[in-house]
Amino acid sequence: MRNEVKEAVDSVALSRSSIRAFIDKPVPENEILEILRVASRAPSGTNIQPWRAYVLRGTPRDELVDKVCRAHDAVFENPSCASEYEEEYDYYSEKWFEPYLARRRQNGYELYGLLGIAKGDKVAMHAQHQRNFRFFDAPVGIMFTLNRNLGRGAILDYGMFLQNFMLAAKSRGIDTCPQAAWNRFGKIILTHVGAGPDEMLLCGMALGYADASAPENRLVTPREEPTNFTSFLG
C-alpha cells in the first residue's frame, strides 16, 4: 500500500504542467468544490487560511475577458497607458540575473518555438500573451485574492494551497495554468468579482481539460537536479 500511495502521489506531481490551450468542456461544479476542499488542507501559520477564490464561468467569465483584453490592447497600442495598471506586489524581479535569467529565456524560446513565433515579432507575442487573458480558452477562470493587511508569510501559505489545488485537479484529470499575468489588471478584476476593499489580487488560474492537439501543450520545462540546489549538513 505504501508503494502504491507513493507512486500515485509522484505520478500526479510529475504529470502536472501549465496548460496553455484547453478544450470547450465544462468542469462540474461539484468537482471544483471538491478540489477546493482538498486544497484547503494546506498548512498555514496558526491556521489563518488566507485564501479567497472567485470562480468565473459563462457570462461573468466572458465579460471579464473582454474588459481585460481591451485594457491589454490599449497598453500595447499606447504604452503610456501602462501607468494606469500596476501590480500591487512584485511577482517578478525588476532586474534579472543568473541563473534565473537563462532559465527564463529558455522557457520563452521553447514556448515561442513550439508556436512558431519569431524573435522580435511583437504583434504575435502580444497576441500570445493575451491568451492569458482569455484563460487559454478554459471554461473556468479563478481569481485568488489575499487580504493585503496580512504578513508576507501568508503568501507562502497561499503557495501551498495553490499547489494542493493543482495536484487535486490533476488527480481528477483536470488541468490548470497558474497565471500571474492577470495581476497587472487587478483593479479591473477586483471590481468585476466584487472583492472587498482589503483584498488584493494574488493570481489567476485557468481550469479545464487540456487540448492534446495544441503544440504549446507539448512544452516540458526542465528542472534542476536536487544535488544542484541542496546542501546536506551532517
C-alpha positions in Angstrom: 0.0 0.0 0.0 2.8 2.4 0.9 4.4 2.0 -2.6 1.0 2.4 -4.3 0.5 5.7 -2.5 4.0 6.9 -3.2 3.6 6.1 -6.9 0.2 7.8 -7.1 1.4 11.0 -5.5 4.6 11.1 -7.6 2.7 10.4 -10.8 0.3 13.3 -10.2 3.1 15.7 -9.2 5.3 14.7 -12.2 2.5 14.9 -14.7 1.2 18.3 -13.7 2.2 21.1 -16.1 1.0 24.6 -17.0 -1.6 24.1 -19.8 -1.9 26.9 -22.4 -4.7 25.5 -24.6 -8.0 24.0 -23.3 -11.0 22.3 -25.0 -14.6 23.6 -24.6 -15.7 21.1 -22.0 -17.4 22.2 -18.8 -16.0 21.4 -15.4 -18.7 20.2 -13.0 -19.2 22.5 -10.0 -19.1 19.6 -7.5 -15.6 18.8 -8.9 -14.4 22.4 -8.4 -15.7 22.4 -4.8 -14.0 19.0 -4.0 -10.7 20.4 -5.4 -11.1 23.5 -3.2 -11.8 21.3 -0.2 -8.7 19.3 -0.8 -6.6 22.4 -1.4 -7.9 23.9 1.9 -6.0 21.3 3.8 -2.8 23.2 3.0 -0.9 24.3 6.1 -1.0 28.0 7.1 0.6 29.8 10.0 -1.6 29.5 13.1 -4.3 28.1 10.7 -5.3 31.6 9.3 -6.3 30.1 5.9 -5.7 33.3 4.0 -7.2 32.2 0.7 -10.2 33.6 -1.1 -11.4 32.3 -4.5 -13.7 33.7 -7.2 -14.8 31.1 -9.7 -15.8 32.6 -13.1 -17.8 30.8 -15.7 -20.2 31.7 -18.5 -21.1 35.3 -18.9 -19.1 36.6 -15.8 -16.0 34.9 -17.2 -16.6 36.2 -20.8 -17.2 39.8 -19.6 -14.0 39.9 -17.6 -12.1 38.5 -20.6 -13.5 41.3 -22.7 -12.6 44.0 -20.2 -9.0 42.9 -19.6 -8.3 42.2 -23.3 -9.4 45.7 -24.1 -7.1 47.2 -21.5 -4.2 44.9 -22.6 -4.7 46.1 -26.2 -4.8 49.7 -25.1 -1.4 49.4 -23.3 0.1 47.7 -26.4 -1.2 50.5 -28.7 -0.2 53.2 -26.3 2.5 52.2 -23.8 2.0 55.3 -21.7 -1.3 53.8 -20.5 0.7 51.2 -18.6 0.8 53.5 -15.6 -2.9 53.0 -15.2 -2.3 49.3 -14.5 0.2 48.5 -11.8 0.7 45.3 -9.8 0.1 45.6 -6.1 3.1 43.4 -5.3 6.2 42.4 -7.3 5.9 38.9 -8.5 8.9 39.2 -10.8 12.2 40.8 -10.2 12.9 44.2 -11.6 16.3 43.1 -12.9 17.1 39.5 -13.9 20.4 37.8 -13.2 21.8 34.3 -13.5 20.9 31.5 -13.2 17.3 32.8 -13.3 17.8 34.8 -16.5 18.9 31.8 -18.5 16.0 29.7 -17.2 13.5 32.4 -18.1 14.9 32.8 -21.6 14.9 29.1 -22.3 11.3 28.9 -21.2 10.4 31.7 -23.6 12.4 30.3 -26.5 10.9 26.9 -26.2 7.3 28.1 -25.9 7.5 30.5 -28.8 9.4 28.0 -30.8 6.6 25.5 -30.5 4.1 28.2 -31.5 6.3 29.4 -34.5 6.6 32.9 -33.2 9.8 34.5 -34.3 12.0 36.6 -32.0 11.0 40.3 -32.3 7.5 39.6 -33.7 5.8 41.9 -31.3 2.3 41.5 -32.7 2.4 37.8 -32.5 3.9 37.9 -29.0 1.2 40.3 -27.9 -1.5 38.0 -29.2 0.0 35.0 -27.4 0.4 37.0 -24.2 -3.3 37.9 -24.5 -4.2 34.2 -24.5 -3.6 34.5 -20.7 -6.5 37.0 -20.5 -8.7 34.5 -22.3 -7.8 31.8 -19.8 -6.3 30.0 -22.8 -9.9 29.1 -23.7 -10.5 27.2 -20.4 -14.2 27.2 -19.5 -13.3 28.2 -15.9 -11.2 31.0 -14.6 -10.4 31.5 -10.9 -9.2 34.7 -9.2 -7.4 34.2 -5.9 -7.2 37.1 -3.5 -5.4 37.8 -0.3 -6.1 40.4 2.5 -3.4 43.0 1.9 -3.0 43.6 5.6 -1.6 40.1 6.3 2.1 39.5 6.6 4.3 38.1 3.8 4.1 34.6 5.3 0.5 34.4 4.1 1.9 34.3 0.6 3.9 31.3 1.5 0.7 29.7 2.9 -1.1 30.6 -0.3 1.5 28.9 -2.4 1.0 25.6 -0.7 -2.8 26.0 -1.1 -2.4 26.6 -4.9 -0.1 23.6 -5.3 -2.7 21.5 -3.4 -5.3 22.8 -5.8 -3.4 22.0 -8.9 -2.5 18.5 -7.8 -6.1 17.7 -6.6 -7.3 18.9 -10.1 -4.7 16.8 -11.9 -5.6 13.7 -9.9 -9.2 14.1 -11.3 -8.0 14.5 -14.9 -8.5 18.3 -14.8 -5.7 20.7 -15.9 -4.6 24.1 -14.8 -2.4 27.0 -15.5 -1.5 29.4 -12.7 -1.3 32.9 -14.0 0.5 35.9 -12.6 -0.2 37.9 -15.8 -3.6 39.0 -14.5 -2.0 40.9 -11.6 -1.4 43.9 -13.7 -5.1 44.4 -14.2 -6.0 43.8 -10.6 -8.2 46.9 -10.3 -10.4 45.8 -13.1 -10.6 42.2 -11.8 -11.3 43.1 -8.2 -14.2 45.4 -9.1 -15.6 42.8 -11.5 -15.7 40.0 -8.9 -16.9 42.2 -6.1 -13.9 41.8 -3.9 -13.7 43.7 -0.6 -11.6 46.9 -0.1 -8.9 45.0 1.8 -8.4 42.3 -0.9 -5.6 42.3 -3.4 -5.2 40.0 -6.4 -2.6 37.3 -5.8 -3.0 35.5 -9.1 -5.4 34.0 -11.6 -5.8 30.4 -12.8 -7.2 28.6 -15.8 -9.1 25.4 -15.1 -10.4 22.8 -17.6 -9.3 20.0 -19.9 -6.2 20.2 -22.0 -6.3 20.3 -25.8 -4.0 17.4 -26.5 -3.5 18.6 -30.1 -2.2 22.1 -29.2 1.6 22.4 -29.8 2.1 24.6 -26.8 1.0 21.8 -24.5 4.0 19.7 -25.6 6.2 22.1 -23.6 8.0 20.2 -20.8 10.1 22.6 -18.7 13.3 21.3 -17.4 14.2 21.0 -13.7 17.5 21.2 -11.9 18.8 18.0 -10.2 18.4 18.1 -6.4 22.1 17.9 -6.0 22.4 21.3 -7.7 20.3 23.1 -5.2 20.7 21.1 -2.0 23.3 21.0 0.7 23.4 18.2 3.3 24.9 19.1 6.6 25.8 16.2 8.8 
